[in-house]
Amino acid sequence: MSSPSERWFRTLFAVATIADAAFILYQSTRSNGDPTVPDLTTNEAYAGHLAVYAVLGFCAQTALLSRRLQTVLAVVAAATIFGACIEVYQSTLEGREASAYDALADLAGAAIGAFVAFAITPRWQRFLGRP
């Protein structure tokens, strides 16, 4: 049974995962040229893809607090499928296009974030008083 602090911790990271996914979806589906939000979805912005998917992978893996390699691989796969679906959807939008390089940057970012979270999970568990 998890403690109240662990439930709050997991909830915080679950909400952060959803918020990051919503941000990615918004950025990916908006029309190019909107000056109010920085564009992280151009071909020149692979670092942007890498960063937002690293945050996504990190938050999702941290919310699960799992030390199982299968969980990390599932998080990376889910984030990659999410990114691939967005790329396919972008191909239907005027002024947007799908990019395999963007999808690869998404995969790399998700893997980096999830594996970093996986590596520090024991510290989170000690912080939360979990054996």
Buried (B, 14 or more C-beta within 10 A) or exposed (E): EEEEEBEEBBEEBBEBBBEBBEBBBEBBBBEEEEEEEEBBBEEEBBEBBBBBBBBBBBBBBBBBBBEEEEBBBBBBBBBBEBBBEBBEBBEEBEEBEBBEEBBBBBBBBBBBBBBBBBEBBEEBBEEBEBE
